[in-house]
Amino acid sequence: MYTDPIADFLTRVRNAISAGHRVVEVPASNLKKEMTKILFDQGYILSYQFKDETVQGTIKIALKYDRETKESVIRKIQRISTPGLRKYVSATEMPRVLNGLGIAIVSTSKGVMTNKKARQENVGGEVICYVY
């Protein structure tokens, strides 16, 4: 049994990318669904599908690769806030990932959003992960 479902989600995506898989399935939760929507909106994945066949449900994610180099669009996906050490930031201290080329997924009081949107909305929150 795993104690950090978000780290499990990120690790499954990371492992699928390193193995060259086109599709990865992960157990669903509301936070993971919002994170998947953000990854799709920012262009890091091709598509996603929510399946509610079981009690928990699953998320089926189609990974995105570059046509010429066959490399994944996601270069790195890294967990920041862990259950043992939570990382909270204010709107003014919102991190810039790769000097603005990457994104940070942040859980705020107004929902899960990117660091850029959180800065625009002027809200802080828990930094879940970096993606670039």
C-alpha positions as CSV (number, residue, x, y, z in Angstrom):
1,M,0.0,0.0,0.0
2,Y,1.3,3.5,-0.9
3,T,0.8,6.4,1.5
4,D,1.3,9.2,-1.1
5,P,-1.2,8.8,-4.0
6,I,0.1,12.0,-5.8
7,A,3.7,10.7,-5.8
8,D,2.3,7.4,-7.1
9,F,0.5,9.3,-9.9
10,L,3.6,11.2,-10.9
11,T,5.8,8.1,-10.7
12,R,3.5,6.1,-13.0
13,V,3.6,8.9,-15.6
14,R,7.4,9.1,-15.2
15,N,7.8,5.4,-15.6
16,A,5.5,5.2,-18.6
17,I,7.6,8.0,-20.3
18,S,10.9,6.3,-19.6
19,A,9.5,3.0,-20.9
20,G,8.2,4.7,-24.1
21,H,4.5,3.8,-23.5
22,R,1.8,5.7,-25.3
23,V,-0.9,5.3,-22.6
24,V,-0.8,5.0,-18.8
25,E,-3.7,4.2,-16.4
26,V,-3.7,5.5,-12.8
27,P,-6.3,5.3,-10.0
28,A,-8.5,8.3,-9.9
29,S,-9.2,10.9,-7.3
30,N,-10.5,14.5,-7.6
31,L,-7.0,16.0,-7.2
32,K,-5.5,13.7,-9.8
33,K,-8.4,14.6,-12.2
34,E,-7.7,18.3,-11.8
35,M,-3.9,17.7,-12.3
36,T,-4.6,15.7,-15.4
37,K,-6.8,18.5,-16.8
38,I,-4.0,21.0,-16.2
39,L,-1.5,18.8,-17.9
40,F,-3.8,18.6,-20.9
41,D,-4.6,22.3,-21.0
42,Q,-0.8,23.2,-20.9
43,G,-0.1,20.7,-23.7
44,Y,1.9,18.1,-21.8
45,I,-0.4,15.2,-22.7
46,L,-2.4,14.3,-25.8
47,S,-5.7,13.3,-24.2
48,Y,-7.2,11.8,-21.1
49,Q,-10.3,9.8,-20.2
50,F,-12.0,9.2,-16.9
51,K,-13.4,5.7,-16.4
52,D,-15.8,5.0,-13.5
53,E,-15.9,1.2,-13.9
54,T,-14.8,0.5,-10.3
55,V,-15.6,2.3,-7.1
56,Q,-12.6,4.5,-7.3
57,G,-12.3,4.7,-11.1
58,T,-9.3,5.2,-13.3
59,I,-7.7,7.9,-15.4
60,K,-6.4,6.8,-18.8
61,I,-3.7,9.3,-20.0
62,A,-2.3,9.4,-23.6
63,L,1.3,10.7,-23.4
64,K,2.6,13.2,-25.9
65,Y,5.9,12.6,-27.8
66,D,7.8,14.8,-30.3
67,R,7.4,13.6,-33.8
68,E,11.0,14.0,-35.0
69,T,13.0,13.1,-31.9
70,K,10.5,10.7,-30.3
71,E,11.2,12.3,-26.9
72,S,8.5,13.0,-24.5
73,V,7.1,16.5,-24.2
74,I,7.4,16.1,-20.4
75,R,11.2,16.4,-19.7
76,K,10.8,16.2,-15.9
77,I,7.9,15.8,-13.5
78,Q,8.9,16.3,-9.9
79,R,7.0,16.2,-6.6
80,I,7.6,19.2,-4.3
81,S,5.2,19.1,-1.4
82,T,5.3,15.7,0.4
83,P,3.2,14.3,3.3
84,G,6.2,14.7,5.5
85,L,7.1,18.2,4.4
86,R,4.4,20.4,3.0
87,K,5.5,23.4,0.9
88,Y,3.2,26.4,1.1
89,V,3.8,29.7,-0.7
90,S,2.0,33.0,-0.9
91,A,0.9,34.7,-4.1
92,T,4.0,36.9,-4.1
93,E,6.4,34.0,-3.5
94,M,4.9,31.8,-6.2
95,P,7.8,29.8,-7.9
96,R,8.9,30.3,-11.5
97,V,9.7,26.9,-13.0
98,L,12.6,26.9,-15.6
99,N,12.4,30.7,-15.8
100,G,8.7,30.6,-16.9
101,L,9.1,27.7,-19.4
102,G,7.7,25.1,-17.0
103,I,4.7,25.0,-14.7
104,A,4.1,24.4,-11.0
105,I,0.7,22.8,-10.1
106,V,-0.6,24.5,-7.0
107,S,-3.5,23.5,-4.8
108,T,-5.2,26.8,-3.6
109,S,-8.4,27.8,-1.9
110,K,-9.9,28.5,-5.3
111,G,-9.0,25.0,-6.6
112,V,-6.0,23.4,-8.3
113,M,-4.3,25.6,-10.9
114,T,-0.9,26.5,-12.4
115,N,1.5,28.9,-10.7
116,K,0.8,31.6,-13.4
117,K,-2.9,31.5,-12.8
118,A,-2.5,31.5,-9.0
119,R,-0.3,34.7,-9.4
120,Q,-3.0,36.3,-11.6
121,E,-5.7,35.4,-9.1
122,N,-3.5,36.6,-6.2
123,V,-3.8,33.4,-4.2
124,G,-1.2,31.2,-2.5
125,G,-1.3,27.5,-1.7
126,E,0.5,24.2,-1.6
127,V,3.0,23.5,-4.4
128,I,2.2,20.0,-5.5
129,C,4.7,19.5,-8.4
130,Y,6.9,21.0,-11.1
131,V,6.4,20.0,-14.7
132,Y,8.8,20.9,-17.6
